[in-house]
């Protein structure tokens, strides 16, 4: 009788251990999925487009300097680009940035630095083969009267022209001193790859009023939204 009781007790213990083990294994899988994001739905579904955002300049190359505040163009380019990337990713666009901090792609100084930096941007774009390239810049000119945002494209690319016109239309509707005409540009970043490419010059750092606006977070949001809506309209994403 005692032997039978011991056997029964033993089987009960084994069953309890197995039950706990299975439960823990299930919990373990759920925990791993939670930690890795495997089962999470926070990220929107992909819409099938890849865009490279290229914040102009960076590192030892500050780009243009603000007329009054001495703000570095490279800093504004990066800020606008990061904001734009967040908005595009939120609707399922795959976004790759040529830089995500103040470091340039190349090292060194002088003319060779700039040449190498531009070459590395081209090589990155060629590897990714995106649906479009958006290069973000701030404008500057010796005539301090000039104002407004302007989008440039390569005259040999019909797709680039349509992207540029879509964004320029938003600039004209929402930003001060910006007209409705996108312009042909003879710039390396427009010609260096086969991917459709545009340069968005978001305002003139050489103009006191534009400079003031470009440093205003609410105006920066307007700029970002113009580019964002222009891209969505071109891609026909609702």
C-alpha positions as CSV (number, residue, x, y, z in Angstrom):
1,X,0.0,0.0,0.0
2,X,2.8,2.4,0.9
3,X,4.6,1.6,-2.3
4,X,1.5,2.4,-4.3
5,X,1.2,5.7,-2.5
6,X,4.8,6.7,-3.2
7,X,4.3,5.8,-6.9
8,X,1.1,7.9,-7.1
9,X,2.9,10.8,-5.4
10,X,5.8,10.5,-7.8
11,X,3.6,10.6,-10.9
12,X,1.8,13.7,-9.5
13,X,5.1,15.5,-9.0
14,X,6.2,14.6,-12.6
15,X,3.0,15.8,-14.1
16,X,3.2,19.1,-12.1
17,X,6.8,19.7,-13.3
18,X,5.9,19.0,-16.9
19,X,2.9,21.3,-16.7
20,X,5.1,24.2,-15.3
21,X,7.8,23.6,-17.8
22,X,5.4,23.8,-20.7
23,X,3.9,27.0,-19.2
24,X,7.3,28.6,-18.8
25,X,8.3,27.6,-22.3
26,X,5.2,29.3,-23.7
27,X,6.0,32.4,-21.6
28,X,9.6,32.3,-22.7
29,X,8.6,32.5,-26.4
30,X,6.2,35.4,-25.7
31,X,9.0,37.2,-23.9
32,X,11.4,36.8,-26.7
33,X,8.8,37.9,-29.2
34,X,8.1,41.0,-27.1
35,X,11.9,41.8,-26.7
36,X,12.6,41.5,-30.4
37,X,9.4,43.1,-31.6
38,X,8.6,39.9,-33.5
39,X,4.9,40.0,-32.8
40,X,4.5,43.8,-32.3
41,X,2.5,45.9,-34.7
42,X,3.9,49.3,-33.9
43,X,5.6,49.6,-37.2
44,X,3.3,50.3,-40.1
45,X,3.2,47.9,-43.1
46,X,5.6,48.7,-45.9
47,X,4.3,50.6,-48.8
48,X,7.0,49.2,-51.0
49,X,9.1,52.4,-51.5
50,X,12.6,53.2,-50.5
51,X,13.8,56.8,-50.2
52,X,17.4,58.0,-49.5
53,X,17.5,61.3,-47.6
54,X,20.8,63.1,-48.0
55,X,21.4,65.9,-45.4
56,X,23.9,68.1,-47.2
57,X,27.4,68.8,-45.9
58,X,28.5,67.7,-42.4
59,X,31.7,67.3,-40.5
60,X,34.3,69.9,-41.3
61,X,32.0,71.1,-44.2
62,X,29.4,73.4,-42.6
63,X,27.9,74.5,-45.8
64,X,26.4,78.0,-45.8
65,X,26.6,80.2,-42.7
66,X,23.7,82.2,-41.4
67,X,23.7,85.9,-42.2
68,X,22.9,87.1,-38.7
69,X,23.2,84.1,-36.4
70,X,26.1,82.3,-38.0
71,X,24.0,79.1,-38.0
72,X,25.6,76.2,-39.8
73,X,23.7,74.9,-42.8
74,X,24.8,71.4,-42.1
75,X,23.0,71.4,-38.7
76,X,19.7,72.6,-40.2
77,X,20.0,70.1,-43.1
78,X,20.3,67.3,-40.6
79,X,17.5,68.4,-38.4
80,X,15.0,68.8,-41.3
81,X,16.2,65.4,-42.7
82,X,15.7,63.5,-39.4
83,X,12.2,65.0,-39.0
84,X,11.3,64.1,-42.6
85,X,12.6,60.5,-42.1
86,X,10.4,60.0,-39.1
87,X,7.3,61.1,-41.0
88,X,8.0,58.9,-44.0
89,X,8.7,55.9,-41.9
90,X,5.4,56.4,-40.0
91,X,3.5,55.7,-43.2
92,X,5.6,52.7,-44.2
93,X,8.3,54.1,-46.4
94,X,11.7,52.6,-46.0
95,X,14.1,55.5,-45.4
96,X,17.9,55.4,-45.5
97,X,20.0,58.5,-44.6
98,X,23.4,59.2,-45.9
99,X,24.3,60.6,-42.4
100,X,22.5,60.7,-39.1
101,X,24.8,62.9,-37.1
102,X,27.3,65.8,-37.7
103,X,30.0,63.5,-39.1
104,X,30.6,63.5,-42.8
105,X,31.0,60.3,-44.7
106,X,34.7,61.0,-45.6
107,X,37.7,61.8,-43.5
108,X,40.5,64.3,-44.1
109,X,40.5,67.9,-45.2
110,X,40.7,70.1,-48.3
111,X,39.4,69.4,-51.8
112,X,40.0,65.7,-51.5
113,X,37.7,65.5,-48.5
114,X,34.8,67.0,-50.4
115,X,35.4,64.9,-53.5
116,X,35.6,61.7,-51.4
117,X,32.5,62.6,-49.3
118,X,30.4,63.1,-52.4
119,X,31.7,59.9,-53.9
120,X,30.7,57.9,-50.8
121,X,27.2,59.3,-51.0
122,X,27.0,58.3,-54.6
123,X,28.2,54.7,-53.8
124,X,25.7,54.4,-51.0
125,X,22.8,55.4,-53.3
126,X,24.0,53.0,-56.0
127,X,24.0,50.1,-53.5
128,X,20.5,50.9,-52.2
129,X,18.9,51.8,-55.6
130,X,16.1,53.8,-54.0
131,X,12.9,55.0,-55.7
132,X,14.1,58.5,-55.1
133,X,16.8,60.6,-53.5
134,X,16.0,63.8,-51.5
135,X,19.0,66.0,-50.8
136,X,18.2,68.6,-48.1
137,X,20.0,72.0,-48.2
138,X,19.7,75.6,-47.3
139,X,20.4,78.2,-49.9
140,X,22.7,81.2,-49.8
141,X,23.6,84.1,-52.2
142,X,25.5,87.3,-52.2
143,X,22.3,89.2,-52.8
144,X,20.6,89.3,-49.4
145,X,17.2,90.1,-50.9
146,X,16.6,86.6,-52.3
147,X,14.2,84.5,-50.3
148,X,12.1,81.3,-50.5
149,X,12.3,77.6,-50.9
150,X,13.3,76.0,-54.2
151,X,13.5,72.4,-55.5
152,X,16.0,71.5,-58.2
153,X,16.1,68.5,-60.6
154,X,18.2,67.2,-63.5
155,X,16.8,68.2,-66.9
156,X,17.4,64.7,-68.3
157,X,15.1,63.0,-65.7
158,X,11.4,63.3,-66.2
159,X,10.6,61.5,-63.0
160,X,12.9,63.8,-61.0
161,X,11.0,66.8,-62.6
162,X,7.7,65.5,-61.5
163,X,8.9,64.9,-57.9
164,X,10.4,68.4,-57.8
165,X,7.2,70.0,-59.1
166,X,5.1,68.1,-56.5
167,X,7.2,69.3,-53.6
168,X,7.6,72.9,-55.1
169,X,3.8,73.1,-55.3
170,X,3.6,72.5,-51.5
171,X,6.4,75.1,-50.9
172,X,4.5,77.7,-52.9
173,X,1.2,77.0,-50.9
174,X,2.7,77.0,-47.5
175,X,6.0,78.8,-47.2
176,X,6.8,82.5,-47.5
177,X,8.3,84.0,-50.7
178,X,8.2,80.6,-52.5
179,X,6.9,80.4,-56.0
180,X,5.4,77.5,-57.9
181,X,8.3,76.8,-60.3
182,X,10.8,74.0,-59.7
183,X,14.2,74.6,-61.4
184,X,16.7,72.7,-63.4
185,X,20.0,72.3,-61.5
186,X,23.4,71.3,-62.6
187,X,24.6,69.7,-59.4
188,X,26.5,66.5,-58.7
189,X,23.9,64.9,-56.5
190,X,21.3,65.3,-59.2
191,X,23.5,63.5,-61.8
192,X,25.6,61.0,-60.0
193,X,23.2,58.1,-59.9
194,X,20.4,56.6,-62.0
195,X,17.9,57.0,-59.1
196,X,15.5,60.0,-59.5
197,X,16.9,62.8,-57.4
198,X,16.0,66.3,-56.2
199,X,17.6,68.9,-54.1
200,X,15.3,70.8,-51.7
201,X,16.7,74.2,-50.9
202,X,14.5,75.1,-47.9
203,X,15.3,78.9,-47.7
204,X,18.1,81.4,-47.8
205,X,20.4,81.6,-44.8
206,X,21.8,84.8,-46.5
207,X,18.4,86.6,-46.0
208,X,17.6,87.8,-42.5
209,X,13.9,87.0,-42.6
210,X,14.4,83.5,-44.1
211,X,17.2,82.8,-41.6
212,X,14.8,83.7,-38.7
213,X,12.2,81.4,-40.1
214,X,14.5,78.5,-40.7
215,X,15.5,78.6,-37.0
216,X,11.8,78.5,-35.9
217,X,10.7,74.9,-35.0
218,X,7.2,75.5,-36.2
219,X,8.5,76.7,-39.6
220,X,10.8,73.7,-39.8
221,X,7.8,71.5,-39.3
222,X,6.1,73.3,-42.2
223,X,9.1,72.6,-44.4
224,X,9.1,69.0,-43.5
225,X,5.4,68.7,-44.1
226,X,5.7,70.3,-47.5
227,X,8.3,67.8,-48.6
228,X,6.4,64.9,-47.0
229,X,3.1,65.8,-48.7
230,X,4.8,66.4,-52.0
231,X,6.4,63.0,-51.9
232,X,3.1,61.2,-50.9
233,X,1.3,63.0,-53.7
234,X,3.9,61.9,-56.2
235,X,3.8,58.3,-55.0
236,X,0.0,58.4,-54.7
237,X,0.0,57.3,-51.1
238,X,-3.1,58.4,-49.2
